[in-house]
Structure formats: structure tokens, C-alpha cells
Amino acid sequence: MKPCLVIALGLVAPAVTGCHEEDRLAYAWDDRTILCSNSVDDITADLNFGRVEDQFALAEERGWVSLIHAHNPGETINESTIDRILDAADAHHLSYVTYDELRPDGPGGPGVAFAFDDDHVDEWYALRDTFAAHNARITFFVTRWYQLPPDALAKLAELAGDGHDLEPHSHDHVDATEFVHEHSLDDYLQEQVLPSIQIMIDAGYHPTTFAFPFGSTIPAISDALLQYVDRVRTTPGPCPY
């Protein structure tokens, strides 16, 4: 069963529909190529952990994958919150799924796709033992790859060796919608999307999913990117469901 298509915000849609707001923030092992993830940052924003629990409970009940992301441990999200999220995922018997596995022929079953965005490599790397303790596999959406020093690239390689997934998050972390408005869609593809994909391919990785900085996109941009990656990831605001 596909997640319900809910537009209005709120914890639960009318009971007669059987739909929840969290339905939009999940993947049901279907053919969707635009995925919508919920931020769990709790330092730079207010986090209702009850909603995270609701997402996980629905994923467990319906065999979906809950989609969540954060940014910089210690700066945008407390490390204690990361521990709490991993504990909750384990309590709901969720497998840890990376974005390269989110396809109709993927492993299936209830899971969580937990991602970290941007270029906070040292902070991510410092959580290796935490991830390992939960057998958690994480997706890291990396931006400004070309600026990363050799030691950061080595740490990313170690994370990939641990079973985590590395994916592109644009060349310069610009807002896609604003960039296209000020320049053109082709400029965005040529200056922000394709270089961020190619530099990872050149480093030996196999990008499958592009996460929009700030979650900013419109249908024309998403459709254009899907010529180059299998799926794109946005946030609840621009979510088309």
C-alpha cells in the first residue's frame, strides 16, 4: 500500500481517511522518485519527538521506510537526540536503509532512512561508534565536495567502508529555486547538479539520489534532475504528496 497523499499539515488527518501527516514522510517500496524527509534537528529548530515516534510506529505497522534527516551533530542536533532516535528505531524494529536501497526491488520491510546533510565530515565521523553500536547505516548527502581536504575525504571513505551511503547535495549548497529564477534551469544543472555527481563518480562512488539544499525545488527542477539520478529528496514544504 502506498502512503496516503496528504497535503494539509497536522499530526493526523481525519480518521475516516486513515491517513497521517507522517504518511508523506515515508517510502512504501513503490515507484516514487521524489522522496520527502522530515528534519530532526532540535537545536536550530523545535523538534516534536512525538511525531518522530508516530513516523516510526507507522513504518513498523505498514512496512514502510521513515525518512528523516539532520545536519551537524552538536550544532543543529544534540548527540543525545541522535541516540534517542536510534533507540526509538531499534524499539520499533526498523531496519536501517540507505538511499541507494530505496527502490521497488530494494530489501523491503519496515525501516528508517536516516540522513545527514552538508559537509560536517568530522562531526559525522565522530559518531562512527554510535552508529556501529546500533548497526545503523546512514546516508550522508555531501555538498562542496571540491573544498574538502584530503583528511575529510579519507574519513568519508571510511564511513563508506562501514556501509554508509554517500550522495550529492549540490556543488555549492545554493537554493535551487532561487538559482533557477536568477539564472536558468540549465545553469543549475551544469553548475550545481552535474559537477556534484561527477566529482563523486570520479572518487569511485555511485550516486543515486540528489538532496536539494533547504529542500527547495519545484516540479520542473525535480523532473530535470531525474534524468541524471534515480530519485531526489526534498522536505515537507515542497513535498508533492
N, C-alpha and C positions, 0 to 999 in steps of 0.2 A: 504493500500500500504506500502510495506517495504521501509526503507530508501535505497537510491541508494548506490551501493557498489563502493566507490571512493577511489583510492589508492593515487593519486598524491595530494600533499599539495597545498593549494591556496584557496582563498575565494570562487571562483565559477568555476565549471567545464564547459567545452564548452556548450554553450546554447542549442545545439541540443540534449544533453543528458538530460537536465532538472535537473541535479544533482548539488549539492553543497557540498563543504567540510564539512559543518555542518551536512549533512545527516548522516555521520558516527557517529556523537556525539549525537545521538538521539535514542530513543526506540519507536517502532511503534506498541506496544501491540501485538508483534508476539512471535515466539517461540525461539528467540535468547537467548543464555545463557552466551555469552560473551558480556559485555557492555563496551562502550568506552566513557570516560568522559574527558571534557576539563578543565584544570586548569584555575581558575580565580584569582589566586594570582597576585597582582600588585605591591608588594614591592620587592619581591625576583625575579620577572620576569617582563618583559614588557607585559602589557595586552592591546590588541586591543579591546576596548569595542564595536566597531562596529561589531566585529564577534559575540560577545555575543548577540547583538541585532538581528543579522542575524539568530542565532540559535533560539531565541525566536520567531521571525517572522515566521520561517518555522514551528516551533512547533504549533503555533497558526493556521497557514494556513492548515496544514496537519493532525492535531490531534495527533501529536507525543509528546513525553516527551523529553525535552532538558536535557542533562546530564552534570552537572558542579560540580567542587569541589574546595575547598581551604583548608587551613591548620590552621594557627594560627592568629586569629584576632589581629591586631596591630603589628604583626611581619612579616607575609608573605602577609597579605592583609589588606588594610586600612578599618576601620569600615565604612568610608564614601562610599567605593566601595560596601560593603555589602548592605548598604542602597540603593545605586543606582541600584544594581542587583534586589533587592526585589521590588523596584519601577517599574523597567522595566518588571519584571514578572507580576506584577499586571496590568500594562498598556496593556500587550498583553493577558490578561485574562487567564493566565496559572494557573492551579491548582498546589498545592504543593504535590508532590508524593514522598513517601518514597520507599526505595529499596525493602522492603518486599512486595510492591504492584506491582512491575514491572514483571508482568506475563500475559499471554494471557487472563486470566479471571479477570484481575485487573479492576480498575474503568474506564479505558479508557478516551479518550478525550485529549485535549492539556494540557501539564503540564511541570513542571520543577522538576527534582530530584537534589536538591542542597545538597551536602555532605561536611563535614569537616573531615579531616583525622588526625591521630596520637593520641596524649594524652594530648591535651591542654584543659583540662576539665574546669579549672577556667575561661579561656577566652571564651569558648563556653557558659558556664553558665551565664556569664555576659551579654550575648545577648538575654536572655530569653524574656525580654520586647520587644526588637526589633522584634524577631520572632513572638511574640504574636500579635503585632500591625498589622502584615501582615497576620495573620492566617497561617503563614509559618510552615510547618513541615519539619524537616531536618533529614538527616541520618548522624550519627556520626560513622565513621569507627575507632575503638579504638584499638591501639596497646599497648603492655606492660601492659595489664590489671593487671597482677600479681603484678606489682610495685605500683599500685595506692593506695594511703592512703584511710582510711575509709571516710574522708570528700569528696574526689573526687568521690568515689563510690556512696555516698549519692546524690551528685549533678547529676551524670549520671542517677540515679533512678528518680530524679525529672524531668530531661529532658524527660525520657521515659514516665513519667506520664503526661507530657504536650502533648504527642502524637508524639514525635520524635522517630526515629528508631535507635537502637544500633546494630552495625555489627562488625565482626572481621577484623583486619588489620595486622594479624600475631602476633606471640608471642614476637619477639624481633626486629621487623622492619628491617629485613635483605632483601637484594636484592635476590629474588627467583632464578633468572637465574644464578647469581654468586654462590649462595649457592649450587644449584644442580650440577653445574660444579665442585665445590670443594669437594662435598660430594656425595650425591645421591638424587634422587627424593624421595625415601622412607624416607631418613633422613629429608628432608624438610617437608614432610607430618607429620612425627612423632614428630618433634621438633618445627615446626613453625606453621603448619596449625591446626592440631587436638587439641593441647593444647589451642590455641586461641579460638577455637569453644567451647570446653568442659567447659572452665572456665566461659564462658558467659551462657551456659546452666545451669551450677551449680548455677549461680547467678539468675536464673529464666527467662532468655531471650531466644529468639528463632531465632538464626542466620539463615539467608537465603542466604547471599551474602558475598563473600570474596573479599576485595580490595587488590590488590598487592601493597606493598610498592614500590614507584618510578614507578609504572605501569609496573614493569619488569616481563615479562613472555614469554614463548614460548608455542606453541600448546600442547606439551606433558605435560607440567605443568598444563596448564588450564584444559585439559581433565582429568587429575588425580584428581584435586580439585573438579570437577563437580560430582564426586562420593559422595561427602560429603556436598555440598551446591547446591542450585538451580541455582546459577549464580555467575560469577566472574566479577570483574571490573578492567579494565586496562585504559591506556591513549592512545592518538593518535598514538604514535610511534609504539607500538606492536599491534595496532588495526588490526584485520584480515580482515576488510571490505574495 
